[in-house]
Amino acid sequence: MQKVAFITGCSTGIGRELAMQLNNQGWKVVATARRIETLESLEKAGCLVLPLDVTEPRQIKKAVRDAVEICGRIDLLVNNAGYGLILPVLDIQEEELRRQQNTNITGVIQLIQEVAPVMRSHGGGTIVNIGSISGVAPTPFSAAYCASKAAIHAWSDVLRMELQPFGIRVVTVQPGGIVTDFGKNSRKTVEANFSKSSWYAPVEEYVFARANTSQEIATPVAVFVKRLIPKITRSNPSALIRIGKRSFTLPLLKRWLPSALLDRMMMKKYGLHALSPRM
Ligand SMILES: NC(=O)c1ccc[n+]([C@@H]2O[C@H](COP(=O)([O-])OP(=O)(O)OC[C@H]3O[C@@H](n4cnc5c(N)ncnc54)[C@H](OP(=O)(O)O)[C@@H]3O)[C@@H](O)[C@H]2O)c1
């Protein structure tokens, strides 16, 4: 029986590569994205492609219904869609905050609520939530993103216990830096929202630099996905998977360095040491 994987955010990056590699390994892949035209090559390769903006609850219900109608089951759900809102906390408008949370948190939960009953009906499955090392070791100018990923780590921990009795495994993946469009998309959030009147205008270049941090030292996406697949498709996957550049060092620094020292290092890296009340 062919196993079925349902993946969000397949237009680029991790989602796209995961869809392609799982498809090549014989899985039936339901590849979803909000811009369906980006999925043409995945469709040609044999994936079922469906439109899905994870901030639209009606689209979530329809995509899951269509996937089950066509494929009959869902064995693996990968909540991958997400982006990083990069802005100083004082500059974040409510609408932007809501969009970040709806995409990175609420959409994930709503999808799990739709898919879990499907998995239970055929004896179980695996749910993979893509968190981030940023949710473990937060940095300046990325609070909204880091908090959204820390929240997903907590939701996953609870879901892992609540769904285990029904044969549904829940896995948190905390990637380090992976080469994708993530940096480019984060930069767009700064360009759209950062203003010259910000307290942080004197260190503007550091805010932009934060948007690209994940891409500074990064693992090729194909390498990341190749290492990820055997870990998430085994019958007893680990609760937590960390792969990619800095995915081991950052949690270690966070755990063992005194907070005051780590704060000083981060403040220097992101230019905050250069600011003063008189600026
Ligand atoms: N790359 C890294 O270094 C890194 C590190 C840690 C964690 N992550 C996480 O990995 C996941 C994948 O990111 P990536 O690195 O592959 O970046 P990416 O290339 O920017 O891909 C992000 C994907 O999410 C999709 N997306 C965003 N908002 C969406 C929405 N409302 N509905 C449906 N899809 C939406 C994007 O679609 P559009 O093309 O339509 O925007 C795109 O397909 C994210 O959750 C990210 O937080 C990445």
The ligand as an ORCA input file, in Angstrom:
! r2SCAN-3c Opt
* xyz 0 1
  N      15.694     27.990      6.086
  C      16.045     27.995      7.355
  O      17.196     28.303      7.699
  C      15.045     27.585      8.418
  C      15.519     27.402      9.731
  C      14.619     27.029     10.714
  C      13.299     26.807     10.401
  N      12.850     26.997      9.128
  C      11.424     26.760      8.864
  O      11.288     25.910      7.746
  C      10.005     26.115      7.158
  C      10.176     26.230      5.645
  O      10.888     27.401      5.345
  P      12.011     27.458      4.192
  O      13.321     27.604      4.858
  O      11.798     26.377      3.220
  O      11.669     28.901      3.564
  P      10.947     29.327      2.210
  O      11.749     28.869      1.045
  O      10.672     30.783      2.357
  O       9.580     28.496      2.214
  C       8.497     28.842      3.028
  C       7.251     28.221      2.475
  O       6.150     28.561      3.338
  C       5.107     29.042      2.511
  N       4.133     29.894      3.184
  C       4.322     31.055      3.834
  N       3.147     31.541      4.271
  C       2.196     30.643      3.886
  C       0.783     30.562      4.022
  N       0.072     31.518      4.660
  N       0.134     29.478      3.523
  C       0.824     28.499      2.878
  N       2.149     28.538      2.683
  C       2.823     29.590      3.187
  C       5.808     29.769      1.378
  O       4.899     30.003      0.317
  P       4.974     31.307     -0.643
  O       6.001     30.981     -1.690
  O       3.588     31.440     -1.173
  O       5.380     32.460      0.218
  C       6.895     28.754      1.083
  O       6.369     27.706      0.322
  C       9.413     27.364      7.815
  O       8.464     26.980      8.774
  C      10.626     27.996      8.498
  O      10.248     28.752      9.630
  C      13.697     27.387      8.131
*
